[in-house]
């Protein structure tokens, strides 16, 4: 009788393929274990020490796309991308030495050519005398798990970036308010009004806990832009929002657009037209029916920023949000400011 040091499931399958059934109890046990293998969500495969597939369960069919008769008898390397073939050599070497490869994360190729991230456990299969006959492999699709981790990392970086920006913006608001304040009371009232304006902009993109209001309610881009810019401007700079024709957005598109506009406003407060008196900011919005065009013009900037090769997370975040919107952004620095052009397709962007 064959024994499997990796799992009872694969041991059952290997035993049924390679060894005779002795007695009713063994037949019944094999039937139970075979059902477990057949109904497993994981790919359960056995192969020879030369890497030739000997068994292939339904989970393997679902994960890799090959039917059983397409896989059995073929080399396991049919699943391995060319740049990872050395992994199989190392796995077979370890199996021959009697070692188990536990939860090895790698990439394999499906029948349709699509790559899938998997976690693999490979163990030697032995006969009753302990001789190694081949290997059992259990593979699990971890694509969504990997994506979730990546999203979590982005969210953490975004949170850190926003917290850092919050401190910078609070300092900027204090500076802006102090320039026109004639008393402590005047400073407090001016600063309070700017903070309230920030809160109003935030509410435009935050869903109500009841789910009845918030991001599911469309907001036109001009209204969103005004709410985002309002906390940073009063009499210190000239600003205009020109809406030649506008469009409503909602849902994820609204969140992405708000994040992008907030980054542009934040940069303007730190380095551009909104950073001090005398600056000019003009934003033109135009909807062509197929796309939304935005022209963001800053001039008379006190200290125009220089283009730098190394991009910070704010730039990365801008690129990510533009990508989420399916749009295109161009930025060109001038002698006294910056010109930013944004084009976003309107189809499917209302939700």
N, C-alpha and C positions, 0 to 999 in steps of 0.2 A: 504494500500500500504506500502511495506517495504521500509525503508530509510537506507542508508549506510553512516555512518559518515566518512569512510575511503576514498572512491572514488566513483564517479558516475558509473565507469565501473562495479565494483563488486556489487554496489547497483542494477544496471540493471539486472545482472545475478541472484542475490538473489530474486529480485522482480519477475522475470519471472518464477522462480522455485516455489515460495511460495505464490504468490498472483494472483488473476484473473485480466485480462486486461479489462479496462473500457474505451470504446470509441476508435475511429479510431486514434486520436492523440496519445493516450498512446501506442497503438499497433505500430505505426510508430516510436515513440521515443524508444520503447523497441527494435525494429529491428535495429535501428542505434547503440544503445549502445551494443547490443549483438554482432554486427559486430566488434565493437572496442575490446570487450573482446576476441572474437575468433581470431582476428588477432594480438593481443598484443604479443610482444616478451617475456613479463614477464609471470611467472606462476601466475594465478589468481585462488584462491581456496577459497571455503567457508566450514565451519565446524560447528558442533554443540558445545554446551558448554561442552560436554563430549569428544570433540576432534575427532568426527567421520566426515569424509569427505562427503559433500553433493553436491558440484559441482567441476568441474575439467576442465579447459580450455585447448585448444591445446598447449598453451605456457607451461603449467605444464607437458603435455605429452613429449614435447621436452626437458625440463629441467631435469625431473626426470625419464623418460623412461617408465612410466606406462601409458597404455591406460586408457581412461575414465572409462570403465567398470571394469578395474582392481583396480581403486582407490576409486570410489564412494562407500560408505558404509563401508570402512575400516578405522581403526584409523590412524590419522595423524602421530602417532609414528612410522609407518612403514618407514618413511623417516629419523627418528632421530637416530643417533648413540647412543649406550648404555650409553656412558659417558656424553651425553648431554640431557638425558631424563628429568632432572630436569628443563630444560629451558621451556618445554611445560607446566609443572605444574605452573610455574611462569607466563607464558603468559596467560593461561586460568584464573588464579586468577585475573590478571589485567583486562582482558576483562570483567569478571563478575562484576568487580567494575566500569566498564564503561570507563576504560582508554584505550588509544591507544599506541601501541608499535611501535615506529617510527624508521625506518632504523636500525634495529637490525642486526648486522653482526654475522653470525654463520656458521656452517657446517652441511650439510645434505647428506644423502646417496641415490644414484641413484639405480634403479632396478638392474643394473649389479654389484652393490657393490661399485662402485667408489664414492669417496667423492667429494663434490662440495661446494665451498665457495659461500655463498649467502648473500644478504642484504634483510631483511624482514620487511614489515610493516603490522601490524595486528591491526584491528579495530573491535569494537563491531557492530553487525547488530541488529537494533531495529525495532519493529513494529510501527504502527502509534500512539500507545499509549506510546511509549518510552520504552517498555519492551525489554530487551536484549534476542534475540533468538539464537544468535550464533556469529561467528566471520568470517570476511573476511581477506584473507591473500594475499599479493602481494610479490612475491619473484623474485629477479633478480640475475642472475649469475655474480659474481664479481671475478671469478677466475683469468681472465687475468689482471684485475685491480690490484689484490693483487700481481700477479707476476711482473707486471710493477713496482709497488712500491718497491718490494724486489730488482729488478734489479737496480732501481735508487739508492737505499741505498748502494748496492755493488759498483756501479760506483762512488758514492760520496766518499766512503771509499777508493776506489782504487785511485781516483784523489788526495785525501789528502795524501795517502801513497806515491804516485809518486812525489808529490810536496816536501814532506819531504825528500824523497830519493834524489831528484834533488839537494837540498842544501847540503846534505851529500856528494854526488858525486862530486859536484863542489869543495867542500873543499878537497876531496880526490885527485882530479885532480891537484889542486894547489900544494898539498903536494908532489905528485909524480913528477910533473914538476920541483918543486923547488930543489929536490934532485940532479938532474943532470944539472941544469942550472948554468951557470957561469956568467951571466949578466941578467939585467932586460929584455933586448931585447931577449935574449935566452929563458928566462922564458915565455915571451909573445908568442913567436913563437911556443914553445913546447905546451903550454896550448891551443893555437889556433888550432894546428893540432889535438889535442885530441878532442876538441869540434867539429871540422869538421867531425871527425870519428864518433862521436856520431850522428851527423846529417845524415851521410850516412846510419848508421844502422836504424835510424828512418824512412828514406825514403823507406827502403825495405818493411816495413809493413804498410805504409800509402798510401791509394789510391789517385790517381790524381783526381782533381775535375772534369775532363772530363770523368772519369770512364774508360779510355783507358789503364791506367797503375796502378800499385800498387798491392794490395793483390790478385787480380785475376790472376796475373802472377806468376807462380810457382817459388820458390826459394829453392835450396837445403839447407839442414840443416847445412852443413859445411860452406857455404858462409854466412848464417845468423849468425852462431856462431862466425865466424871471425870478422864480422862487429860489433857485440856486444862487443866482448872482446878487440878489437883493441885500443879503446880510453884509456884503463887502463894499457897497457903494452908497454914497450920499452926495456930498458936494466935492469930494476929493478928486474925482476923475469924471470925464465925460463918457457916457455909455449909451448905446442905442441898440435896441433889438428890433430889427426890421423884418416883419413877417409878410413877405410878398404872397405866399400861400403856405398853409401849414397842414399838418396831418395829426391824427390821434394815434397814440400807441398805448399798449397795455401789457400786463403780464410780464414775462421775462424780458421782452424788448424794452419795456419802460424801465425796468431795473437796470439793464445794461446801459441804456441811454443816460439815465440819471448818474450812474457811476462814471461814465465818460465825461459828461458835462461838469461833474463835480471835480474831476481830476484837472480839467482845463481851467476851471475857476480857481482851484487851489494853486496851480502853477502861476496863474496870473497874480494872485495875492502875494505869493512868495517872490516872484521875479519880474512880473509884467506890469500891465497897465493898471491893475488894481492894487499895486503895492505902494502907491503914493500919489500925491497930488500931481495934476498935469497930464496924467495918462489918458489915452483915448481907447475905448473898446467899442467896436461895432460888430454885431452879429447879424448876418442876413440868413433868413430861412426861406426856402422855396421848394414846393412840392411839384414834381413834374407829372405825377400820376403813377409813375413806375418807381421813382426814387425820391428821397428827401435829400436836398442839397443844403449844406450849411457852410457859410464862409465866416470865419472868426478872425477879425482883424484887430491887432493891437499896435498902437503907435505912440510916440512921445513917451516911451518907457524910460524911466530914470536911469537904469543900468541894464540895457538889453543883455539877456543871457547868451553865452556863446554855445555853439553846438559842441557837444561832447560825444566821444566815441563810446564810452561806457554808459550804458543805460541803467538807471535805477529801477526799483520795483514799480514806481509810478508809471514809467514808460512801458514796462512790461504789462502792467495792468491796463493801460490804455489800449495796447495792441490786442490784449485778450478780449476786452469789451467790444472793440471794433470787429474782431473776428466773430464774436457771439452774434453781432448784429448783421453779419454777412456784408459788412461795408468796407470802405477804403478811406484811409486818412493820409493826407499829405501835410507836411509842416515845412515852412521855409522861413528862415530868420532874415530879417531886414536890418537896415542900419539903426533903426530906432524901435524895433519891435518884432512881431512875428505874424505870419499869415498861415492859417490852418484851414484846409479844405476837407470836408467830410461828405461822403456820399453813402447813403444807406438805402438798399432796396426796400420798397414798401410791401411787397407781396409777403404775406405771412408774418408781418411785423406788428400786427395789431393785437397779438396775444401771445 
